[in-house]
Amino acid sequence: MSTTFFQGKTAVVTGGGGTLCSAIAIELARLGAKVALVGRTVAKLEPVASAIQSAGGTALPLGADVTDATAVEAIRATVAKELGTCTLLVNGAGGNRNDAVTTLTEFQPEEIGDVLPEGLRGFFNLDPGRMADVIRVNTIGTLIPCQVFGREMARRGQGAIVNFASMNSYRPLSKNLAYSLSKAGVANMTQWLAAYLAPAGIRVNAVAPGFFANERSRKILMDDRGGLTARGQNVMAHTPMKRFGEARDLLGAVCWLLDDESAGFVTGITVPVDGGFLASSGV
Ligand SMILES: NC(=O)c1ccc[n+]([C@@H]2O[C@H](COP(=O)([O-])OP(=O)(O)OC[C@H]3O[C@@H](n4cnc5c(N)ncnc54)[C@H](OP(=O)(O)O)[C@@H]3O)[C@@H](O)[C@H]2O)c1
């Protein structure tokens, strides 16, 4: 990978206060990029910005909801003024919510009974509004920054975008209907945009992380004593490398995809970073 490509370039990292994209933002800054960190909670972005600044880098924390086009346009103007035109975009903002997943892995008659047992949520009990929130943040929350920052890149005739897909983009995981369909949408949108934006000089790719423990998934995968829950054990049984990913495992793939000198002919792909999960049938 080129060691100079990122020097002085302006990168926008949405979800830059989160588990995975904070590490990506710090790495881009270490490689010389000026980094704008975007999320709804500025307090989550500030420690990441401070870490970058303490190491001599440039970082700008900016609060915005990525599903709000007006808010994203406002931060685009601030980024352009403070850091220069964005040519590198990492769309990491996204995730799932507990009330949009089923508690069941398959249909149970109780979910259509007259009285729903407490704590049970089957497909027939899912709230479409909560599911729409998940679909919206992962799909529209990727599409809007692509439009807003992509327009600038198209004017310049240069840019690279990395989206966040998931193992759910390939095959849906049990319980995660809305999240799965949203991440399948991200992989599909990545291909569509890659084809559409190639004449504008913009490459669009994605990474598909396997299982990385973040604030939410840690509670699902691990128990209070740091052992694995039944679901955690199931994941591990299907992960040939027998560990969860760590944010640093993504840095090479993301930086490679962003780097025009190393990946200049690469567009429209989704790179699994998953310890072999996708390759393994588990049988
Ligand atoms: N961890 C995994 O195992 C895994 C696996 C596959 C894919 N992914 C994907 O990788 C990406 C990063 O995941 P992560 O594990 O780092 O999650 P995370 O720690 O929860 O970070 C996600 C960040 O996105 C921000 N965000 C959420 N909704 C937003 C919105 N509407 N507008 C702006 N910012 C928003 C959150 O900050 P605020 O709440 O302050 O806005 C949060 O800091 C996500 O797209 C996730 O779906 C993760």
The ligand as an SDF file (V2000), in Angstrom:
LIG
                    3D

 48 52  0  0  0  0  0  0  0  0999 V2000
  -19.3880   -4.8520   15.2230 N   0  0  0  0  0  0  0  0  0  0  0  0
  -19.6550   -5.7920   14.3450 C   0  0  0  0  0  0  0  0  0  0  0  0
  -19.5210   -6.9950   14.6060 O   0  0  0  0  0  0  0  0  0  0  0  0
  -20.1270   -5.4250   12.9560 C   0  0  0  0  0  0  0  0  0  0  0  0
  -20.2690   -6.4570   12.0240 C   0  0  0  0  0  0  0  0  0  0  0  0
  -20.6930   -6.1420   10.7340 C   0  0  0  0  0  0  0  0  0  0  0  0
  -20.9740   -4.8370   10.3980 C   0  0  0  0  0  0  0  0  0  0  0  0
  -20.8420   -3.8550   11.3380 N   0  0  0  0  0  0  0  0  0  0  0  0
  -21.1630   -2.4940   10.9180 C   0  0  0  0  0  0  0  0  0  0  0  0
  -20.0030   -1.6940   11.0920 O   0  0  0  0  0  0  0  0  0  0  0  0
  -20.3900   -0.3580   11.3620 C   0  0  0  0  0  0  0  0  0  0  0  0
  -19.6900    0.0920   12.6490 C   0  0  0  0  0  0  0  0  0  0  0  0
  -20.0530   -0.8150   13.6910 O   0  0  0  0  0  0  0  0  0  0  0  0
  -19.5100   -0.6980   15.1850 P   0  0  0  0  0  0  0  0  0  0  0  0
  -19.4160   -2.0770   15.6990 O   0  0  0  0  0  0  0  0  0  0  0  0
  -18.3270    0.1910   15.2400 O   0  0  0  0  0  0  0  0  0  0  0  0
  -20.7680   -0.0110   15.8520 O   0  0  0  0  0  0  0  0  0  0  0  0
  -20.8330    1.0790   17.0120 P   0  0  0  0  0  0  0  0  0  0  0  0
  -19.7150    0.9400   17.9600 O   0  0  0  0  0  0  0  0  0  0  0  0
  -22.2290    1.0130   17.5400 O   0  0  0  0  0  0  0  0  0  0  0  0
  -20.6270    2.4440   16.2030 O   0  0  0  0  0  0  0  0  0  0  0  0
  -21.5970    2.9270   15.3260 C   0  0  0  0  0  0  0  0  0  0  0  0
  -21.5670    4.4310   15.3750 C   0  0  0  0  0  0  0  0  0  0  0  0
  -22.5210    4.9330   14.4430 O   0  0  0  0  0  0  0  0  0  0  0  0
  -23.0970    6.0920   14.9790 C   0  0  0  0  0  0  0  0  0  0  0  0
  -24.4440    6.2440   14.4510 N   0  0  0  0  0  0  0  0  0  0  0  0
  -25.4880    5.3900   14.5980 C   0  0  0  0  0  0  0  0  0  0  0  0
  -26.5850    5.8880   14.0110 N   0  0  0  0  0  0  0  0  0  0  0  0
  -26.2200    7.0830   13.4910 C   0  0  0  0  0  0  0  0  0  0  0  0
  -26.9090    8.1030   12.7900 C   0  0  0  0  0  0  0  0  0  0  0  0
  -28.2170    7.9950   12.4870 N   0  0  0  0  0  0  0  0  0  0  0  0
  -26.2280    9.2020   12.3990 N   0  0  0  0  0  0  0  0  0  0  0  0
  -24.9130    9.3440   12.6900 C   0  0  0  0  0  0  0  0  0  0  0  0
  -24.2170    8.4240   13.3670 N   0  0  0  0  0  0  0  0  0  0  0  0
  -24.8600    7.3130   13.7650 C   0  0  0  0  0  0  0  0  0  0  0  0
  -23.1280    5.8720   16.4940 C   0  0  0  0  0  0  0  0  0  0  0  0
  -22.9650    7.0900   17.2020 O   0  0  0  0  0  0  0  0  0  0  0  0
  -24.2610    7.9160   17.7150 P   0  0  0  0  0  0  0  0  0  0  0  0
  -25.1730    6.9250   18.3690 O   0  0  0  0  0  0  0  0  0  0  0  0
  -23.6850    8.9320   18.6420 O   0  0  0  0  0  0  0  0  0  0  0  0
  -24.8450    8.5470   16.5060 O   0  0  0  0  0  0  0  0  0  0  0  0
  -21.9240    4.9700   16.7390 C   0  0  0  0  0  0  0  0  0  0  0  0
  -20.8230    5.6880   17.2750 O   0  0  0  0  0  0  0  0  0  0  0  0
  -21.9030   -0.3540   11.4460 C   0  0  0  0  0  0  0  0  0  0  0  0
  -22.4360    0.0180   10.1980 O   0  0  0  0  0  0  0  0  0  0  0  0
  -22.2330   -1.8030   11.7310 C   0  0  0  0  0  0  0  0  0  0  0  0
  -23.5300   -2.1510   11.2970 O   0  0  0  0  0  0  0  0  0  0  0  0
  -20.4280   -4.1180   12.6020 C   0  0  0  0  0  0  0  0  0  0  0  0
  1  2  1  0
  2  3  2  0
  2  4  1  0
  4  5  1  0
  4 48  2  0
  5  6  2  0
  6  7  1  0
  7  8  2  0
  8  9  1  0
  8 48  1  0
  9 10  1  0
  9 46  1  0
 10 11  1  0
 11 12  1  0
 11 44  1  0
 12 13  1  0
 13 14  1  0
 14 15  2  0
 14 16  1  0
 14 17  1  0
 17 18  1  0
 18 19  2  0
 18 20  1  0
 18 21  1  0
 21 22  1  0
 22 23  1  0
 23 24  1  0
 23 42  1  0
 24 25  1  0
 25 26  1  0
 25 36  1  0
 26 27  1  0
 26 35  1  0
 27 28  2  0
 28 29  1  0
 29 30  1  0
 29 35  2  0
 30 31  1  0
 30 32  2  0
 32 33  1  0
 33 34  2  0
 34 35  1  0
 36 37  1  0
 36 42  1  0
 37 38  1  0
 38 39  2  0
 38 40  1  0
 38 41  1  0
 42 43  1  0
 44 45  1  0
 44 46  1  0
 46 47  1  0
M  CHG  2   8   1  16  -1
M  END
$$$$
